[in-house]
Amino acid sequence: MTYWLNDLGIVSAMGIGQDATTTSLNKYNPATPLLTLNKSLSAEQTPLYVGQVQSIALSNNKRINTFIDLALEQIKPTLDKLSHIDKSRIAIVMGTSTSGIHDGEGARKSYESTKLWPDDFSYSDQELATPAHYIAHKIGALGPCYSISTACTSSSKALISARALLNADLADVVICGGADSLCQLTINGFDSLASLSSGLCQPFSSTRDGINIGEGAALFVMTKNKPITNNGVMLLGSGESSDAHHMSAPDPNGMGAQASMEKALKSAKLSCGDIDYINAHGTATVKNDEMEALAINRVFGNNTPLSSSKHLTGHTLGAAGAIEAGICWLLLKDSGQHMLPYNAIKEGSDLADIKIIKQAFKPTLKYCLSNSFAFGGNNASLILGVNVD
């Protein structure tokens, strides 16, 4: 059975929409970063680089819904082709880690100053299922509807879960992906873990010192057997594992990460030599990049080009898996037309031997693997591909 990712709506610090995202890929210059400085989110008012969606003010209420609206508008032409499908056969699966917490923080500030809660604030906006329910309401979907929240693997697992719904014949179409917004909870939470970068994040660099938090959304329209657009990219395989090593630190041996990649290859019926590009999790923390390089080396050696795209988007947490799968989707759909993300850094001497992309080039791609690794040792790998005649 073939699973098709028929269309993509994407929002991040790279821009709004497919064209803006690929333009950011093709014109990226390390001297003019896409991430921006912000100090309002830090409890200490420390200026920090974040992957902010610039066209949407941080004060904007219902911020995560705004991202979802922007992504839905992009895939509307494809959704319009589904009018003949029974609404009970259209499912929604979303990944998120913050849901509407941004609005909760704003409402709390308002209450502290006025002793009144804002009229448009609802506690339910902060529920993890809310992004999925919001989409279902917007498009009238009546099938299975839920969110997955497994930290940084949330939206990768949303795609895996969507495929499972189709395979079980519980839906004919699944709108799947992820959404997260910047908020004080994540900025200060990661700061308390000493995981934030003092500057711009530097994945796989010898000078890497942490992450930059980002925000955004990515939505796919997934079907099985036949594509419903000419832009279809296949979800060929997936792998999941759990380290259970530590609440927030990865297993330094990378065995769980290795297992998720190997399971994805087996699921896709591919060998390591078939993969043309790996979008690494690449958070730019010392421990993650060291672990991931070790795991990739054991599976792929130093033969497969790889990079992290988090210096372009920031770490979008619950939306990261879908946004990074979206970058792979764009690279595959327009194979040979776009620059791969690259990490123009000095490679870390502590890293295993892997083939890090350090300069821009436009390769022809058939298969991409995208890694997502999360708190608690929760790991997920996706393989996307296209038919090449």
C-alpha positions in Angstrom: 0.0 0.0 0.0 1.3 3.5 -0.9 0.7 6.5 1.3 0.7 9.9 -0.3 1.5 13.3 1.2 -0.5 15.2 -1.4 0.0 18.7 -0.4 1.8 20.9 2.2 0.9 24.0 4.1 3.9 25.4 6.0 4.6 28.3 8.3 7.9 29.0 10.0 10.7 31.6 10.4 11.6 30.7 6.9 8.3 32.3 5.7 4.7 31.5 5.0 4.1 29.0 2.2 6.0 26.7 0.0 7.5 29.5 -2.2 8.7 31.5 0.8 10.3 28.4 2.4 12.2 27.4 -0.7 13.3 31.0 -1.3 14.8 30.9 2.2 16.6 27.7 1.4 18.0 29.0 -1.9 19.0 32.4 -0.7 20.2 31.6 2.8 23.3 33.5 3.9 24.8 32.8 7.4 25.6 36.5 7.5 21.9 37.4 7.5 20.2 34.8 9.8 16.6 34.0 9.6 16.3 33.8 13.4 15.8 37.1 15.3 16.7 38.4 18.8 14.0 38.7 21.4 14.2 39.5 25.1 10.5 39.7 26.0 10.1 35.9 26.3 13.0 35.5 28.8 12.3 35.8 32.5 15.6 37.5 32.9 14.9 39.7 29.8 18.0 38.2 28.2 18.1 38.7 24.4 17.8 35.3 22.8 17.6 34.2 19.1 14.3 32.7 18.3 12.6 31.3 15.1 9.7 33.7 15.1 7.1 34.0 12.3 7.8 37.6 11.7 4.5 38.6 10.1 2.6 37.6 13.2 3.1 39.8 16.2 4.0 38.0 19.4 1.1 39.8 21.1 -1.3 38.2 18.6 -4.1 36.3 20.4 -4.9 32.7 19.2 -1.4 32.6 17.7 -1.3 28.9 17.1 -4.7 29.1 15.4 -3.3 31.8 13.1 -0.5 29.5 12.1 -3.0 26.7 11.4 -5.3 29.1 9.4 -2.3 30.1 7.3 -1.4 26.5 6.6 -5.0 25.5 5.9 -5.3 28.3 3.4 -2.3 26.9 1.5 -3.8 23.4 1.1 -7.4 24.6 0.4 -7.2 23.7 -3.3 -6.5 20.1 -2.3 -9.1 20.1 0.4 -11.7 21.3 -2.2 -11.1 18.1 -4.1 -12.3 16.1 -1.1 -15.9 17.4 -1.2 -17.2 14.0 -2.4 -15.7 12.2 0.6 -17.9 11.4 3.6 -16.9 13.8 6.4 -16.8 10.9 8.8 -13.9 9.4 6.7 -11.8 12.5 7.1 -9.5 12.3 10.2 -7.2 14.9 11.9 -4.0 14.0 13.7 -1.8 16.9 15.1 1.4 17.1 17.0 1.9 19.9 19.5 3.8 20.6 22.7 2.5 24.0 23.8 -1.0 24.2 22.2 -2.5 27.5 23.4 -0.1 28.1 26.3 0.9 31.4 24.7 -2.6 32.7 25.1 -2.7 31.4 28.7 0.4 33.4 29.5 -1.1 36.6 28.0 -4.4 36.0 29.9 -2.5 35.6 33.1 -0.7 39.0 32.6 -4.0 40.6 31.9 -5.6 39.2 35.0 -2.7 40.3 37.1 -3.2 43.9 36.0 -7.0 44.1 35.8 -8.2 41.2 38.0 -10.3 40.2 35.0 -9.7 37.4 32.5 -9.9 38.5 28.8 -13.3 37.8 27.2 -11.8 35.8 24.4 -9.7 33.5 26.7 -10.8 29.9 27.4 -8.9 27.4 29.4 -9.7 24.8 26.8 -7.5 26.6 24.3 -4.5 25.2 26.2 -5.7 21.6 25.9 -3.4 19.5 23.8 -6.2 18.2 21.6 -7.3 21.7 20.7 -5.3 22.2 17.5 -6.8 19.0 16.0 -10.3 20.0 17.1 -9.8 23.4 15.7 -9.0 22.0 12.3 -11.9 19.6 12.4 -14.3 22.4 13.1 -12.8 24.6 10.3 -13.1 22.0 7.6 -16.1 20.0 9.0 -14.2 16.7 9.5 -16.0 14.1 11.5 -13.5 11.2 11.6 -11.0 10.4 14.3 -9.6 13.6 15.7 -6.7 13.8 18.2 -3.4 15.3 19.0 -0.1 13.7 19.9 2.3 15.3 22.4 5.6 13.5 22.7 7.8 16.6 22.8 10.0 17.0 19.7 8.7 13.8 18.0 5.0 14.9 18.3 4.3 15.7 14.6 6.5 13.0 13.2 4.4 10.6 15.2 1.3 12.4 13.9 2.3 11.4 10.4 3.0 7.8 11.5 -0.4 7.7 13.3 -2.2 9.1 10.2 -0.7 6.3 8.1 -2.0 3.8 10.7 -5.5 5.2 10.5 -5.5 4.8 6.7 -4.0 1.3 7.0 -6.7 0.3 9.4 -9.4 1.7 7.1 -10.6 4.1 9.7 -10.3 7.0 7.3 -9.9 7.8 3.6 -8.0 11.1 4.2 -6.0 12.4 7.1 -5.0 16.0 7.7 -1.8 15.6 9.7 1.1 17.6 10.9 2.0 19.9 13.8 1.8 23.4 15.3 3.5 25.2 18.1 4.0 28.8 19.1 6.7 30.7 21.0 5.9 31.2 24.7 7.6 31.9 27.9 7.1 28.3 29.2 9.4 26.7 26.6 12.0 29.5 26.5 12.5 29.6 30.3 12.0 25.9 30.7 14.9 25.1 28.3 16.9 27.9 29.9 16.5 26.2 33.2 18.0 23.1 31.6 21.0 25.1 30.4 20.0 24.0 26.8 19.6 27.4 25.1 22.4 28.7 22.8 24.1 32.0 23.8 23.9 33.0 20.1 22.7 31.4 16.9 22.6 27.6 17.2 25.4 25.7 15.4 24.3 22.1 14.7 27.2 19.7 14.6 29.8 22.4 15.2 32.7 22.1 17.7 31.4 25.4 19.2 27.8 24.4 19.5 26.2 25.3 22.9 22.5 24.8 22.6 19.2 25.4 20.8 17.2 28.3 19.6 13.4 27.9 20.1 11.1 28.4 17.1 7.5 28.2 16.1 5.3 27.4 13.2 3.1 24.8 11.6 3.0 22.2 8.8 0.0 20.4 7.5 -0.2 17.5 5.0 -3.1 15.9 3.2 -2.4 12.1 3.4 -4.2 9.5 1.4 -3.5 5.9 0.4 -3.0 4.1 -2.9 -3.6 7.0 -5.3 -2.4 10.6 -5.1 -5.0 13.3 -5.4 -2.6 15.9 -6.8 0.3 16.1 -9.1 2.6 17.1 -6.3 2.4 13.9 -4.3 5.4 12.7 -2.3 5.2 9.3 -0.7 5.6 8.5 3.0 7.5 5.3 2.4 8.5 4.2 5.9 8.8 5.1 9.5 10.5 3.9 12.6 10.0 4.5 16.3 11.9 3.6 19.5 12.3 4.6 23.1 15.5 4.9 25.0 14.0 5.3 28.5 17.5 6.6 29.4 16.8 9.9 31.0 14.0 12.5 31.2 15.7 15.1 29.1 19.1 13.8 27.9 19.5 11.3 25.1 21.2 7.9 25.5 24.8 8.8 24.7 25.2 5.5 22.8 22.5 6.5 20.3 21.0 3.0 20.3 17.4 4.2 20.2 18.2 6.7 17.4 19.9 3.9 15.5 16.9 1.6 16.0 14.4 4.2 14.7 16.4 4.7 11.5 16.9 1.0 11.0 13.2 0.4 11.5 12.3 3.2 9.0 14.6 1.6 6.4 13.0 -1.8 6.9 9.5 -0.3 6.8 10.4 1.4 3.5 12.1 -1.7 2.1 15.2 0.3 1.4 18.9 0.0 2.2 21.1 2.7 3.8 22.7 3.3 0.3 19.3 4.3 -1.1 18.9 7.4 1.1 20.0 10.6 -0.7 19.7 13.1 2.2 19.2 13.0 5.9 17.5 15.9 7.7 19.1 15.3 11.1 17.4 16.2 14.4 20.5 18.3 14.9 19.5 20.4 17.9 23.0 21.9 18.4 23.2 20.7 22.0 26.5 19.0 22.8 24.8 15.7 23.8 22.2 15.4 21.0 24.6 16.0 18.1 27.2 13.7 19.5 24.7 10.9 20.0 23.0 11.4 16.6 26.3 11.5 14.7 27.3 8.2 16.4 24.0 6.6 15.5 24.1 7.9 11.9 27.6 6.7 11.5 26.7 3.2 12.5 23.8 3.0 10.0 25.1 5.1 7.1 28.8 5.5 7.7 30.0 8.8 6.2 28.4 8.2 2.8 25.0 10.0 3.1 24.8 13.8 3.0 23.1 15.2 6.0 22.4 18.5 7.7 20.2 20.1 10.3 17.7 22.8 9.3 17.2 24.1 12.9 19.4 27.2 12.3 16.7 28.2 9.7 13.6 27.6 11.7 14.7 27.3 15.3 13.6 24.2 17.2 9.9 24.2 16.7 9.3 21.5 19.3 6.0 19.7 18.6 5.9 21.1 15.1 9.5 20.2 14.3 8.9 16.8 12.8 6.3 18.0 10.4 8.1 21.2 9.4 11.3 19.2 8.7 9.4 16.5 6.8 7.9 19.5 4.9 11.4 20.7 4.0 12.1 17.2 2.7 8.8 17.1 0.8 9.7 20.4 -1.0 13.2 19.1 -1.8 11.7 15.9 -3.3 8.8 17.5 -5.1 11.1 19.9 -6.9 14.1 17.6 -7.0 17.3 19.4 -8.2 15.7 22.9 -8.0 16.5 23.8 -4.4 19.5 24.1 -2.2 19.8 21.6 0.6 20.1 23.1 4.1 23.8 23.3 5.1 25.7 23.8 8.3 28.6 26.2 7.5 30.5 25.3 10.7 33.7 23.8 12.0 32.8 20.1 12.5 32.9 19.0 16.1 36.0 16.9 16.9 33.8 14.9 19.3 31.6 13.7 16.5 31.6 10.3 14.7 32.5 10.4 11.0 29.5 11.6 9.1 29.0 13.5 5.9 27.8 17.0 7.0 26.7 19.3 4.2 28.8 22.5 4.7 28.0 24.4 1.5 25.0 25.0 -0.7 24.3 22.7 -3.7 21.2 21.4 -5.6 21.2 17.6 -5.8 18.6 15.3 -7.5 16.9 13.5 -4.7 14.7 10.3 -4.6 14.7 9.4 -0.9 15.0 11.5 2.2 15.1 10.5 5.8 14.1 12.9 8.6 15.0 12.3 12.2 13.2 13.5 15.3 14.4 12.7 18.9 12.6 13.8 22.0 12.6 14.0 25.8 12.4 10.6 27.5 14.4 9.0 24.7 11.4 9.1 22.3 12.6 8.6 18.8 11.0 8.7 15.3 12.4 8.6 11.8 10.5 9.2 8.6 11.4 8.2 5.0 9.8 10.2 2.1 10.3 9.5 -1.5 9.3 10.1 -5.1 9.0 8.0 -8.2 11.9 8.7 -10.6 11.4 7.4 -14.2 
